[in-house]
Amino acid sequence: MEIRKRLASASLDITVFLGGALVMIYEIIGSRVLSPYVGTSTYTWTSLIGVILGALAVGYRLGGAWADRNPRQSVLAGALFASGALVTGTILLKDMILTAVSSSGMPLELKALIAALFLFAPAAVLMGFIVPYAVKLKTLSLESAGTTVGRLYALSTVGSIIGTFAAGFVLIPFVGSTRTLYGVAALLFLLSAVLAPFASSRLIAAAVTLFLFGVAFNEAGAIILRSNANLYDVDTQYSRVRVFDTIQPRTGRRIRAMAIDPYIYQSSMYLDDERPASEYHSFYHLVSRFVPDFRNVLMIGGAGYSFPKEYLDSYPGRKIDVVEIDPGMTALARTHFRLRDDPDLKIIHDDGRVFLNRTPEGAYDAVLMDAFSTLFSVPHQLTTVEAAREIKRSLKTRGVVIFNIGAALKGDASMFLGAELATYRKVFPKVLLFRVDPAKPEKSVQNVILVAFKSAVAVKGNSSDESIRRLLEKEYDADRVREFPVLTDDLAPVEYYSSFA
């Protein structure tokens, strides 16, 4: 009898510890599940964290009340088993629910909130039963209640810390989001069996069958998509990345694209000649117009390395340093976008702003900005007046910045462009704007190119190069863009502005 009590007590300790870990793993993996449909902006994280905390609060309340009425390990085991079944539901229904939510006309923050509620709240409520039940079952007297509660919460918190590190450092980059969900569901089933071993029943058999079907369904779907569309769905340290082949609507040619965003792809190349498939890349060639004798260029944002590859072909002997925060992106570029080593190409895996902060003064003739996180949003630390000053410091006297921005020229979707224009005008003496597609209405989102000069040099007239002349003809009067407050490290509501796009 004493051995049985000790085993029961130990099983509760293990459940509390692993429960804390599973909650954090489930929450962090949730961001990767949601990202292809609602992005990875602050809205997504805010909704996910708020929903999980709210669900746990409900679980604590319900679990505590049920523990007082029916303090048996078998009840907690049933709650954990049901939670595993609900995680299985997340695996099976995530794409269907997220497709419906993302295609609705709701604001972004509401999409993220509803998606998190439907997919992650139900299982999290039942995970909230763990600590109240463990407290009830392990409290022997009022004199030791404080010690018992403190010990159990410490166990749960340590589990949460380990789960957080495991999700971020191991599971996401090496296992993947969907397969991690398999593990979460399987561990919940296992904990349920450890807490209260019971004979098989139809309900249990049905839940386990559903779990196995969910695993088979997802794995088969991945195989089919990979064979039909060459789709690779990969988790890196920083993003959930999808690489796929498709048709470029403008040209009808086959392209390979890389996307971390539900609305646009971050890199693309034509499969027949490896050239960039996005029009905005051609504007980076304006560096040859504005700094004809350039030798050293910095590009912030690599992704599929579409333009760096073209740069090496177009300007042999001239150097380009590419700062890409995510080594996983570079690995994918090597595997799927035919990126090859070149003595004129230097790849630095670092945050763009951190790299700029330590860049020597006057190191580059030009800085090309092509960094995106999600939802047309540039990472906020690269948008501020402090970042612009670091860019200016890194440029030679006649240096230039060429900055790709996703925004409209008029209306609410132009807010980020207006803020960035005001920010660069605060630092640089001359700023120009070019719209990539002049045929688009001014209130429609498109690629807008901001060009800023370190010195107030006069820009000469027409170029003898026909391709450059066509680019120059797309200049847009920057004074027609409504300016917004200058962005600073202290206040840069980039994702709020970009959400209107």
C-alpha positions in Angstrom: 0.0 0.0 0.0 2.8 2.4 0.9 4.6 1.7 -2.4 1.4 2.4 -4.3 1.0 5.7 -2.5 4.5 6.7 -3.4 4.0 5.7 -7.0 0.8 7.7 -7.2 2.5 10.7 -5.6 5.5 10.4 -8.0 3.1 10.2 -11.0 1.4 13.4 -9.9 4.8 15.2 -9.7 5.8 14.0 -13.1 2.4 15.1 -14.5 2.7 18.6 -13.0 6.3 18.9 -14.4 5.4 17.6 -17.9 2.1 19.5 -17.9 4.0 22.8 -17.4 6.3 21.9 -20.2 3.5 20.8 -22.6 1.5 24.1 -22.1 4.5 26.2 -23.2 5.4 23.9 -26.1 1.8 24.0 -27.2 1.7 27.8 -27.0 5.0 28.3 -28.9 4.1 25.8 -31.6 0.8 27.6 -31.9 2.6 30.6 -33.5 4.0 28.3 -36.2 0.6 26.8 -36.9 -1.0 30.2 -37.2 1.8 32.0 -39.2 1.0 30.8 -42.7 -2.6 32.2 -42.4 -2.4 35.2 -40.0 1.3 35.9 -39.9 3.7 36.2 -37.0 3.0 39.8 -36.0 2.5 41.1 -32.5 -1.2 40.6 -33.0 -0.7 36.8 -33.4 1.5 36.5 -30.3 -0.8 38.7 -28.3 -3.9 36.7 -29.2 -2.2 33.4 -28.7 -0.7 34.3 -25.3 -3.9 35.9 -24.1 -6.1 32.9 -25.2 -3.8 30.3 -23.6 -3.7 32.3 -20.3 -7.4 32.8 -20.4 -8.0 29.1 -21.1 -5.6 28.1 -18.2 -7.5 30.4 -15.9 -10.8 28.7 -16.8 -9.1 25.3 -16.3 -7.7 26.3 -12.9 -11.2 27.4 -11.8 -13.1 24.4 -13.1 -10.3 21.9 -12.1 -10.3 23.3 -8.6 -14.1 23.0 -8.2 -14.1 19.4 -9.6 -11.2 18.4 -7.5 -13.2 19.4 -4.3 -16.2 17.4 -5.5 -14.4 14.4 -6.9 -10.7 14.2 -5.8 -9.6 11.1 -7.8 -6.7 10.7 -10.1 -8.9 8.9 -12.6 -10.8 12.2 -13.2 -7.6 14.1 -13.9 -6.5 11.2 -16.2 -9.7 11.6 -18.1 -9.2 15.4 -18.5 -5.6 14.8 -19.8 -6.9 12.1 -22.2 -9.6 14.5 -23.5 -6.9 17.2 -23.8 -4.9 14.8 -26.0 -7.9 14.2 -28.1 -8.4 18.0 -28.6 -4.8 18.4 -29.6 -5.5 15.7 -32.2 -8.4 17.8 -33.3 -6.0 20.7 -33.7 -3.8 18.6 -36.0 -6.7 17.5 -38.1 -8.7 20.7 -38.4 -6.1 23.5 -38.3 -5.8 24.0 -42.1 -9.6 24.0 -42.6 -10.3 26.4 -39.7 -7.4 28.7 -40.6 -8.4 28.9 -44.2 -11.9 29.9 -43.3 -10.7 32.5 -40.8 -8.0 34.0 -43.0 -10.3 34.3 -46.0 -12.9 36.3 -43.9 -13.1 40.1 -44.0 -12.3 40.5 -40.3 -9.5 42.7 -39.1 -6.2 40.9 -38.6 -6.3 41.1 -34.8 -9.8 39.5 -34.7 -8.6 36.7 -37.2 -5.7 35.9 -34.9 -7.9 35.9 -31.8 -10.6 33.6 -33.3 -8.1 31.2 -34.7 -6.3 30.9 -31.4 -9.7 30.4 -29.6 -10.9 27.6 -31.8 -7.6 25.7 -32.2 -5.8 26.1 -28.8 -8.2 27.2 -26.1 -10.1 23.9 -25.6 -7.1 21.7 -25.0 -5.5 24.4 -22.8 -8.5 24.5 -20.5 -8.1 20.8 -19.7 -4.4 21.2 -19.2 -5.3 23.8 -16.5 -6.8 20.9 -14.5 -3.4 19.5 -13.6 -2.2 21.8 -10.8 -5.5 22.2 -8.9 -6.0 18.4 -8.9 -2.4 17.7 -7.9 -2.8 20.2 -5.0 -6.0 18.6 -3.8 -4.6 15.0 -4.0 -1.3 15.8 -2.4 -2.4 18.2 0.4 -2.3 16.1 3.6 -3.1 18.8 6.1 -3.6 22.5 6.3 -0.3 22.9 8.1 1.6 21.7 5.0 -0.7 23.3 2.4 1.6 26.2 1.6 4.6 23.9 1.2 2.6 21.6 -1.1 1.2 24.4 -3.3 4.6 26.1 -3.6 6.4 22.9 -4.5 3.8 22.0 -7.1 3.9 25.4 -8.7 7.7 25.4 -8.7 7.6 22.0 -10.5 5.1 23.3 -13.0 7.2 26.5 -13.6 10.4 24.6 -14.0 8.6 22.3 -16.5 7.4 25.5 -18.4 11.0 26.8 -18.5 12.3 23.6 -19.9 9.4 23.3 -22.3 10.1 26.8 -23.6 13.7 26.1 -24.3 12.9 22.7 -25.8 10.4 24.2 -28.2 12.6 27.1 -29.3 16.0 25.4 -29.4 15.2 21.9 -30.4 11.6 21.0 -31.4 10.9 23.9 -33.9 14.1 23.8 -35.8 14.8 20.0 -35.7 11.3 18.3 -35.3 8.9 20.8 -36.8 5.6 22.2 -35.7 3.2 19.5 -36.8 5.3 16.6 -35.6 5.7 18.4 -32.2 1.9 18.5 -32.0 2.0 14.7 -32.5 4.3 14.5 -29.5 2.1 16.7 -27.3 -1.0 14.7 -28.0 0.9 11.4 -27.4 2.4 12.6 -24.1 -1.0 13.6 -22.8 -2.4 10.2 -23.7 0.6 8.6 -21.9 0.2 10.7 -18.8 -3.4 9.8 -18.6 -2.5 6.1 -18.7 0.2 6.5 -16.1 -2.2 8.3 -13.7 -5.0 5.8 -14.0 -4.4 2.6 -15.9 -7.7 1.4 -17.2 -9.1 -1.2 -19.5 -9.7 -0.2 -23.1 -13.0 1.2 -24.0 -14.7 2.3 -27.2 -14.1 6.0 -26.4 -10.4 5.4 -25.8 -10.0 3.3 -28.9 -11.8 6.0 -30.9 -9.5 8.8 -29.6 -6.4 6.8 -30.3 -7.6 5.9 -33.8 -8.4 9.5 -34.4 -4.9 10.4 -33.3 -3.3 7.9 -35.6 -5.5 9.0 -38.5 -4.5 12.6 -37.9 -0.8 11.7 -38.1 -1.4 9.6 -41.3 -3.5 12.3 -42.9 -1.0 15.1 -42.3 2.0 13.0 -43.4 0.2 11.8 -46.6 -0.9 15.4 -47.3 2.7 16.6 -47.1 3.9 13.8 -49.4 1.2 14.7 -52.0 1.9 18.4 -51.9 5.6 17.8 -52.2 5.2 15.5 -55.3 2.6 17.7 -57.0 3.8 21.3 -56.2 7.3 20.6 -55.0 6.1 22.1 -51.7 8.4 22.0 -48.7 7.0 23.2 -45.4 10.0 23.8 -43.1 10.4 25.2 -39.6 13.7 27.2 -39.1 14.9 28.9 -35.9 13.0 32.1 -36.9 10.1 31.2 -39.2 7.9 28.7 -40.7 8.9 28.7 -44.4 7.2 27.3 -47.4 9.0 26.7 -50.7 6.9 25.8 -53.7 6.7 25.9 -57.5 4.0 27.8 -59.2 3.2 30.0 -62.2 4.0 33.7 -62.3 0.7 35.3 -63.3 2.3 38.3 -65.1 4.6 36.3 -67.3 3.0 32.8 -67.3 6.5 31.3 -66.5 7.2 28.8 -63.9 8.8 30.1 -60.7 10.0 28.8 -57.4 8.9 30.9 -54.4 9.7 31.1 -50.7 7.0 32.4 -48.3 6.8 33.1 -44.6 3.7 35.1 -45.1 0.0 34.3 -45.8 -0.3 37.1 -48.5 3.0 37.4 -50.3 6.2 35.5 -51.0 9.5 36.9 -49.8 11.7 35.5 -52.7 11.1 34.0 -56.1 13.1 33.0 -59.2 12.3 31.8 -62.7 13.1 28.2 -63.0 14.4 28.5 -66.5 17.1 31.1 -66.0 17.3 31.6 -62.2 16.6 35.4 -62.5 14.4 37.1 -59.9 10.7 36.8 -60.7 9.7 39.9 -58.7 9.8 43.3 -60.5 11.0 45.3 -57.5 14.4 43.6 -57.6 15.3 45.6 -60.8 15.3 48.8 -58.8 18.3 47.7 -56.9 20.2 48.2 -60.1 19.7 52.0 -59.6 22.9 51.8 -57.6 24.8 51.7 -60.9 23.0 55.0 -61.8 23.4 56.9 -58.5 26.9 55.5 -57.6 28.5 54.5 -60.9 31.9 53.7 -59.3 30.5 51.5 -56.5 32.6 48.6 -55.3 31.1 47.4 -52.0 27.3 46.9 -51.4 25.5 45.7 -48.3 22.1 43.9 -48.6 20.0 43.4 -45.5 17.7 40.5 -46.0 18.7 37.4 -48.0 15.8 34.9 -48.0 16.1 33.1 -51.4 19.1 35.3 -52.4 17.4 36.2 -55.7 19.0 39.6 -56.2 22.5 38.7 -54.7 22.8 36.0 -57.4 21.9 38.5 -60.1 24.3 41.0 -58.7 27.2 38.6 -58.9 26.3 38.0 -62.6 25.8 41.6 -63.4 28.7 43.2 -61.6 31.7 40.8 -61.6 34.5 41.8 -59.3 32.3 44.0 -57.1 31.6 42.8 -53.6 28.2 42.2 -51.9 27.7 41.4 -48.2 24.3 39.9 -47.4 23.0 40.0 -43.8 20.4 37.3 -43.2 19.2 36.7 -39.7 18.1 33.1 -40.4 20.7 30.4 -41.3 17.8 28.2 -42.2 16.8 30.6 -45.0 20.4 30.4 -46.4 20.3 26.6 -46.2 17.0 26.6 -48.2 18.4 29.0 -50.7 21.3 26.6 -51.3 19.0 23.6 -51.6 16.1 25.1 -53.6 17.3 28.4 -55.1 20.7 27.3 -56.5 22.7 29.6 -54.3 26.4 28.9 -54.8 29.5 30.1 -53.0 31.3 33.1 -54.7 34.4 35.0 -53.6 32.5 38.3 -54.1 29.6 37.2 -51.8 29.9 37.3 -48.1 27.0 35.9 -46.0 26.6 37.1 -42.4 24.0 35.5 -40.2 23.0 38.3 -37.9 20.2 40.7 -37.1 20.5 43.6 -39.6 20.3 46.3 -36.9 23.0 44.6 -34.8 25.2 44.3 -37.8 24.7 48.0 -38.7 25.6 49.1 -35.1 29.1 47.6 -35.4 29.7 48.4 -39.1 32.7 50.7 -39.6 32.0 54.2 -40.8 31.9 54.6 -44.6 32.2 50.9 -45.3 29.7 50.7 -48.2 28.8 52.5 -51.4 25.2 51.4 -51.0 22.8 49.7 -48.6 20.0 47.6 -50.1 17.1 47.0 -47.8 14.9 43.9 -48.4 14.1 42.6 -44.9 10.6 41.5 -44.1 9.0 39.7 -41.2 5.4 39.2 -42.1 2.3 41.0 -43.4 4.4 43.5 -45.5 6.1 44.4 -42.2 9.8 45.4 -42.0 11.3 44.3 -38.6 10.8 47.4 -36.5 14.4 47.8 -35.4 15.3 48.4 -39.0 12.7 51.2 -39.5 13.6 53.8 -36.9 15.5 57.1 -37.0 18.3 55.4 -35.0 18.6 52.7 -37.6 18.6 55.2 -40.5 21.4 57.0 -38.7 23.4 53.8 -38.5 22.8 53.2 -42.2 23.9 56.7 -43.1 27.1 56.3 -41.0 28.0 53.0 -42.8 27.8 54.8 -46.2 30.6 56.5 -48.1 30.2 60.2 -48.8 28.2 59.7 -52.0 26.4 56.5 -50.8 22.8 55.6 -51.3 20.1 53.5 -49.6 17.6 51.6 -51.8 14.7 50.4 -49.6 11.9 48.0 -50.7 8.6 48.8 -48.9 5.2 47.1 -49.3 2.6 49.8 -49.0 0.0 51.9 -50.8 0.7 55.5 -51.8 -2.6 56.9 -50.5 -5.2 55.9 -47.8 -4.8 53.9 -44.6 -2.5 51.3 -46.2 0.1 54.1 -46.8 0.7 54.8 -43.1 3.9 52.9 -42.8 5.3 54.4 -46.0 4.4 57.9 -44.7 6.2 57.2 -41.4 9.3 55.7 -43.1 9.4 58.7 -45.5 9.3 61.1 -42.6 12.0 59.1 -40.8 14.4 59.0 -43.7 13.8 62.7 -44.4 14.9 63.4 -40.8 18.3 61.8 -41.5 19.0 62.0 -45.2 19.2 65.3 -47.2 17.5 63.8 -50.3 14.8 61.1 -50.5 13.1 59.8 -53.7 10.2 57.4 -54.1 9.5 55.0 -57.0 6.4 52.9 -57.5 7.1 49.6 -59.1 3.7 49.3 -60.8 2.4 52.7 -61.9 -0.7 51.1 -63.3 -1.9 50.2 -59.9 -4.3 52.6 -58.1 -2.6 54.7 -55.5 -4.7 53.1 -52.7 -3.6 49.6 -53.7 -0.7 47.9 -52.0 2.4 47.5 -54.1 6.2 47.6 -53.8 7.4 51.1 -53.3 11.1 51.9 -53.5 12.6 54.5 -51.2 15.9 55.9 -52.3 17.9 58.1 -49.9 21.2 59.9 -50.5 23.9 60.6 -47.9 24.8 63.8 -49.7 22.4 66.2 -51.4 23.7 65.4 -54.9 21.9 66.5 -58.0 20.4 63.5 -59.8 21.2 63.8 -63.5 18.6 63.6 -66.2 17.8 60.6 -68.5 20.2 57.6 -68.5 21.6 56.2 -71.7 20.8 52.7 -70.3 17.2 51.9 -71.5 16.5 49.6 -68.5 17.6 52.3 -66.0 15.7 55.0 -67.9 12.5 52.9 -67.6 13.0 52.7 -63.8 13.7 56.4 -63.4 10.4 57.1 -65.3 8.5 55.5 -62.4 9.5 58.1 -59.9 6.6 59.2 -57.7 6.3 62.7 -56.2 7.1 62.0 -52.5 5.4 65.2 -51.4 2.1 63.6 -52.4 2.5 61.0 -49.6 1.0 61.9 -46.3 3.7 61.8 -43.6 3.3 60.2 -40.2 5.4 60.7 -37.0 9.0 59.7 -37.2 9.6 56.2 -36.1 12.0 55.8 -33.1 13.4 52.9 -31.1 11.0 53.9 -28.3 7.9 54.1 -30.5 7.7 52.3 -33.8 4.1 50.9 -34.4 5.2 49.2 -37.6 2.9 46.2 -37.4 -0.1 48.4 -36.6 0.6 50.6 -39.7 1.3 47.6 -41.9 -1.8 45.7 -40.8 -3.9 48.2 -42.9 -2.0 46.9 -46.0 
